[in-house]
Amino acid sequence: AAHIIRECLTNTLWGKGASESQIDDSSFIAAADTLYDEQLGLSLAWTESKTIKDFISNVLDHINAELYVDRISNLWTLKLIRDDYDEDEL
């Protein structure tokens, strides 16, 4: 799913055409590794009846994640929403 989202962001023919330098590699790699460990794979077809934004939103819903442009780095960032935090540190 992380690879699907990245392709949607960077593909210059049918995607958003973002540059690879606009992607937070570490967040996408971490998400891809977690999804692999969870054995959560996706195979989805995009039809032009939906926008790329809607397609990405569908993928995010499947993997319970958020995609955003980080305010500090200004990079597309993928964050999985998981119970992986310490409540005392919030």
QUILIN-V819293 format. One line per field, one symbol per residue. ss: DSSP state (A for helix, B for strand, O for the rest). burial: 1 if it has 9 or more other ideal C-beta (glycine too) atoms within 8 Angstrom, else 0. A space follows every 10 residues. Layout:
BEGIN
ss: ???
burial: ???
END
This chain:
BEGIN
ss: OAAAAAAAAA OOOOOOOOOA AABOAAAAAA AAAAAAAOOO OOOOOOOOOO OAAAAAAAAA AAAOBBBBBO OOOOOBBBBB OOOOOOAAAO
burial: 1101111111 1000100100 0111001111 1101100000 0100010001 0100110111 0010101001 0000111111 0000000000
END
